[in-house]
């Protein structure tokens, strides 16, 4: 089997919803569905989060991060964290857990290095997306955070399948963009129940056309992707901004500039990134 056939097999399984997830992903998906219930209020959300020690610790940590702790008042309980963050931010934390769990099946050292780099990239993009959404594009920051967390989920799933389909790691990186990312990504995003608006924004990333100044959620993701100091290990799009080139991206935002905003927000971005890397 060659690389393209391997991609086609994985994509076909994904399109049929036949995805192979670790057992703990299914539990996290059930938690995600419970948090998505409109009747899930603070008390219920707090009980759900407290049942998972890792999520409980991350919830408190992110609630105390610069991005969410505007008053500087530190909290120490899950209930207080839920009140400060809101259910939608908690959904992003669960999504982060799901994405990392998908990659947890990988044991090969070379593949594991790619998984770890892909998560570093993802965490940077998610943190940058939240700040860019709030201060530049004025799309919903919670949605931007969530979109940044799941934007590379197809890559994590592909890497998790590399043990069964070693061919996916052969050939040219462009093969992933042309034959793997979109078809596999659609299946995985559908299985995870990603909202349509986020799905469309990630599709815009796959196409790679970004407006400057950015306006949409897709633009937000693309700009965050360009500004991220760690690139995806899976590919480098033709014409994508280099790390060196990203330092030159600037444009007017209201009475300021992108450079000024990102400089002011650097601590906030780093704080959010650090929590996602826990």
Residue pairs with C-beta under 8 A, 6 or more apart in sequence:
1 9
1 165
1 167
2 167
2 170
2 171
3 167
3 168
3 170
3 171
3 175
3 179
4 171
4 175
4 179
5 167
6 165
6 167
6 168
7 158
7 168
7 175
7 176
7 179
7 180
7 183
7 184
8 179
8 183
9 165
10 157
10 158
10 161
10 165
10 168
10 180
10 184
11 180
11 183
11 184
11 187
13 19
13 20
13 187
14 157
14 183
14 184
14 186
14 187
14 188
14 191
15 183
15 186
15 187
16 187
17 187
17 190
17 191
19 157
19 187
19 188
19 191
20 160
20 161
21 101
21 102
22 101
22 102
22 104
22 105
24 101
24 104
25 98
25 101
25 102
28 94
28 97
28 98
28 101
29 98
29 192
29 193
31 48
31 52
31 55
31 94
32 91
32 94
32 95
32 98
32 192
32 193
33 193
34 40
34 44
34 48
35 45
35 48
35 87
35 90
35 91
35 94
36 91
36 193
40 48
40 87
42 79
42 82
42 83
42 87
43 79
45 82
45 87
45 90
46 78
46 79
46 82
49 55
49 56
49 59
49 78
49 81
49 82
49 90
50 56
50 78
52 97
54 97
55 93
55 94
55 97
56 78
57 278
58 93
58 96
58 97
58 275
58 278
59 78
59 81
59 82
59 85
59 90
59 93
60 75
60 76
60 77
60 78
60 81
61 275
61 278
62 68
62 81
62 85
62 89
62 93
62 272
62 275
63 69
63 75
63 80
63 81
63 84
63 85
64 74
64 75
65 268
65 271
65 272
65 274
65 275
66 267
66 268
66 271
66 272
67 127
67 130
67 131
67 268
67 269
67 271
67 272
68 84
68 85
68 89
69 84
75 81
75 84
82 90
86 142
88 142
88 143
88 146
89 142
89 145
91 146
92 126
92 142
92 145
92 146
92 149
95 146
95 149
95 150
95 192
96 126
96 149
96 276
98 192
99 119
99 122
99 149
99 150
99 152
99 153
99 156
100 119
100 156
102 153
102 156
102 157
102 160
103 115
103 118
103 119
103 156
103 159
103 160
105 160
105 163
106 112
106 115
106 159
106 160
106 162
106 163
107 163
108 162
108 163
111 159
111 162
111 163
111 169
113 233
114 159
114 233
114 234
115 156
115 159
117 230
117 232
117 233
118 152
118 155
118 156
118 159
118 232
118 233
118 234
119 156
119 277
120 230
120 277
121 152
121 228
121 230
121 231
121 232
121 233
122 148
122 149
122 151
122 152
122 276
123 273
123 276
123 277
124 224
124 228
124 229
124 230
124 273
125 148
125 151
125 152
125 221
125 224
125 225
125 228
126 145
126 148
126 149
126 224
126 272
126 273
126 276
127 145
127 148
127 269
127 270
127 272
127 273
127 276
128 148
128 223
128 224
128 227
128 228
128 269
129 144
129 145
129 147
129 148
129 220
129 221
129 224
130 141
130 142
130 144
130 145
130 148
130 272
131 141
131 262
131 265
131 268
131 269
131 272
132 144
132 214
132 220
132 223
132 224
132 227
133 139
133 140
133 141
133 143
133 144
133 145
133 217
133 220
134 141
134 144
135 253
135 261
135 265
136 213
136 214
136 220
136 223
136 253
136 258
136 261
137 144
137 213
137 214
137 215
137 216
137 217
137 219
137 220
139 216
139 217
139 220
140 217
143 195
143 197
143 198
143 217
144 217
144 220
144 221
145 272
146 198
147 198
147 201
147 202
147 217
147 220
147 221
148 221
148 224
149 276
150 189
150 192
150 194
150 198
150 202
151 202
151 205
151 221
151 225
152 232
152 234
153 185
153 188
153 189
153 192
154 180
154 181
154 184
154 185
154 188
154 189
155 176
155 181
155 232
155 234
157 184
157 188
158 168
158 176
158 180
158 184
158 234
161 168
162 168
162 169
168 176
168 180
173 234
173 235
173 236
174 235
174 238
176 234
176 235
177 206
177 235
177 237
181 206
181 234
181 235
182 203
182 206
185 202
185 206
189 198
189 199
189 202
190 199
194 202
197 217
198 217
200 217
200 218
201 216
201 217
201 218
201 220
201 221
202 218
202 221
203 218
204 216
204 217
204 218
204 219
204 221
204 222
205 218
205 221
205 222
205 225
208 222
208 237
208 239
208 240
209 222
210 218
210 219
210 222
210 223
210 226
211 219
212 223
212 249
212 251
213 251
213 252
213 253
213 258
214 220
214 222
214 223
223 249
226 240
226 241
226 245
226 246
226 249
227 246
227 249
227 262
228 246
229 243
231 243
241 249
249 258
250 257
250 258
250 259
251 257
251 258
253 261
262 269
